[in-house]
Amino acid sequence: LRYSNLCISVVPISASPLFQSLKHGYFTNEKLTDIDEAEVATVITQADQTVMADQLEDSMGRMFPLFSAFSVSIYLLMMYLLTKMIIDRNAESISMLKILGYTNEEAARIFTRATLAVVVIALLVSLPISYYLIKLIYYAMMQEYPGWLTFWLAPWIMPAMFAMGLGCYLIVSALQLKNVRRIPMASALRGQE
């Protein structure tokens, strides 16, 4: 766990009902002696924080590998279906490229290169957005717990997610090469009739 010292001091405005719901919080390593005991709602110790972290780990810890596997599977399926749709819609053009002397790999590369650019841009845009959405959800979730754990994401996670997304796309594009090989040269000539 990561512990930090934070002192929040807000002057209470008891005359206005708008400010009645303000919560004052003090995190410190020492017992605060200058606060009246009647004004203390709860004291959360390091042991309380550890119990809360253990509770989160026990209730959700085993679910994260499952979420990761499910997310990667859905991502692979979506990428496969989207790239297959692009190849199928451009079958005539791919056939024409084969007639003009392009190899299967070159024809596939022409259509997957544009898709690769879209995938990279989508990953670069969606990863920060998902980070901030998860952060908002986490803070809302922490409001319900007696205590507070700071949202922290290891620095290697975002690059790893980007690499996994790009790796999944490269696997799918390699699989789509098989579909490009199946497109006959005759399909371009049939379309001209």
C-alpha positions in Angstrom: 0.0 0.0 0.0 1.0 3.6 -0.6 0.4 6.0 2.3 0.6 9.7 1.9 0.2 12.7 4.2 -2.5 15.0 3.3 -4.0 17.8 5.3 -7.2 19.4 4.2 -8.4 22.3 6.2 -11.7 24.0 5.3 -13.3 26.7 7.5 -16.8 25.5 8.2 -19.6 27.8 7.3 -22.4 26.6 9.6 -24.8 29.4 8.6 -25.4 28.1 5.1 -27.2 24.8 4.5 -25.2 24.4 1.3 -22.0 23.8 3.2 -23.5 21.5 5.8 -22.5 18.4 3.9 -18.8 19.3 3.7 -16.5 16.6 4.9 -13.2 17.5 6.6 -10.5 14.9 6.4 -7.0 14.7 7.9 -4.4 12.1 7.1 -1.5 12.1 9.4 1.1 9.8 10.9 0.5 11.2 14.4 -2.6 11.5 16.6 -4.2 14.9 16.2 -4.6 16.5 19.7 -5.8 20.0 18.7 -9.2 18.7 17.5 -12.2 18.3 19.9 -13.2 14.6 20.2 -16.8 15.5 19.6 -15.9 16.7 16.1 -14.2 13.4 15.2 -16.5 11.1 13.2 -14.1 8.3 12.7 -10.4 7.4 13.0 -9.0 5.2 10.3 -5.7 3.6 11.2 -3.1 1.9 9.0 -4.7 -1.5 10.1 -8.1 -0.3 8.9 -6.6 0.7 5.5 -4.9 -2.7 5.3 -8.1 -4.5 6.1 -9.9 -2.5 3.3 -7.1 -3.3 0.8 -7.3 -6.9 1.7 -11.1 -6.9 1.3 -10.7 -5.3 -2.2 -8.0 -7.9 -3.1 -10.1 -10.8 -1.9 -13.3 -9.7 -3.6 -11.9 -8.4 -6.9 -8.3 -9.6 -7.1 -9.0 -12.9 -8.9 -11.4 -11.2 -11.3 -8.7 -9.0 -13.0 -7.0 -11.8 -14.9 -10.4 -12.9 -16.1 -11.3 -9.4 -17.2 -8.0 -9.2 -19.0 -8.5 -12.5 -20.9 -12.1 -11.6 -21.8 -11.0 -8.1 -23.0 -8.2 -9.4 -25.2 -10.6 -12.1 -26.6 -13.2 -9.5 -27.5 -10.6 -7.2 -29.0 -9.2 -10.0 -31.1 -12.7 -10.9 -32.3 -13.6 -7.3 -33.1 -10.3 -6.8 -35.0 -10.8 -10.0 -36.9 -14.3 -9.1 -38.0 -13.4 -5.6 -39.0 -10.3 -6.6 -41.0 -12.3 -9.5 -42.6 -15.0 -7.0 -43.6 -12.4 -4.7 -45.2 -10.8 -7.6 -47.1 -14.2 -8.9 -48.3 -15.4 -5.5 -49.5 -12.2 -5.0 -51.4 -12.0 -8.5 -52.9 -12.3 -7.2 -56.4 -9.5 -4.7 -55.9 -7.3 -7.3 -54.3 -7.9 -9.6 -57.3 -7.0 -6.8 -59.7 -3.7 -6.2 -57.7 -2.9 -9.9 -58.1 -3.5 -9.7 -61.9 -1.2 -6.7 -62.0 1.6 -8.8 -60.4 1.4 -8.0 -56.7 2.0 -10.9 -54.4 -0.5 -11.9 -51.8 1.6 -10.3 -49.0 1.9 -7.0 -51.0 -1.9 -6.9 -51.7 -2.7 -7.6 -48.0 -0.2 -5.0 -46.9 -1.8 -2.3 -49.0 -5.2 -2.8 -47.2 -3.9 -3.5 -43.8 -1.5 -0.5 -43.7 -4.4 2.0 -43.6 -6.1 -0.1 -41.0 -2.9 -0.2 -38.9 -2.8 3.7 -38.9 -6.4 3.8 -37.6 -5.6 1.2 -34.9 -2.6 3.1 -33.7 -4.6 6.4 -33.6 -7.5 4.7 -31.9 -5.2 3.2 -29.2 -3.5 6.5 -28.6 -6.8 8.3 -28.2 -8.7 5.6 -26.3 -6.1 4.7 -23.7 -6.0 8.1 -22.0 -9.8 8.4 -22.2 -10.2 5.0 -20.5 -7.7 6.0 -17.9 -9.6 9.1 -16.9 -13.0 7.2 -17.0 -11.6 4.5 -14.7 -10.2 7.1 -12.4 -13.6 8.8 -12.1 -15.3 5.4 -11.5 -12.7 4.5 -8.9 -13.1 7.8 -7.0 -16.9 7.3 -7.0 -16.4 3.7 -5.7 -14.1 4.9 -2.9 -16.8 7.2 -1.6 -18.6 4.1 -0.4 -15.7 2.6 1.5 -14.7 3.6 5.0 -11.3 5.0 4.2 -9.4 6.0 1.1 -7.0 4.3 -1.3 -5.3 6.6 -3.8 -5.8 5.7 -7.5 -2.4 4.6 -8.8 -1.5 3.0 -12.1 1.9 1.5 -12.6 3.9 3.3 -15.3 4.3 0.2 -17.4 0.6 -0.5 -17.8 -0.3 2.0 -20.5 2.6 1.0 -22.8 1.8 -2.7 -22.1 -1.8 -2.1 -23.1 -0.7 -0.3 -26.3 1.7 -3.1 -27.1 -1.0 -5.7 -26.5 -3.5 -3.8 -28.7 -0.9 -3.5 -31.5 0.2 -7.1 -31.0 -3.4 -8.4 -31.3 -3.8 -6.4 -34.5 -0.6 -7.8 -36.0 -1.8 -11.4 -35.2 -5.2 -10.7 -36.8 -3.6 -9.1 -39.9 -1.4 -12.2 -40.3 -4.5 -14.4 -40.1 -6.2 -12.2 -42.8 -3.3 -13.0 -45.2 -5.0 -16.4 -45.5 -8.2 -14.8 -46.7 -6.3 -12.7 -49.2 -4.7 -15.8 -50.6 -8.1 -17.3 -51.1 -9.3 -14.5 -53.4 -9.0 -15.7 -57.0 -7.8 -13.5 -59.8 -10.9 -14.3 -61.8 -13.1 -12.3 -59.4 -11.8 -9.1 -60.9 -12.6 -10.2 -64.4 -16.1 -11.3 -63.3 -16.8 -7.8 -61.9 -15.9 -6.2 -65.3 -18.5 -8.0 -67.2 
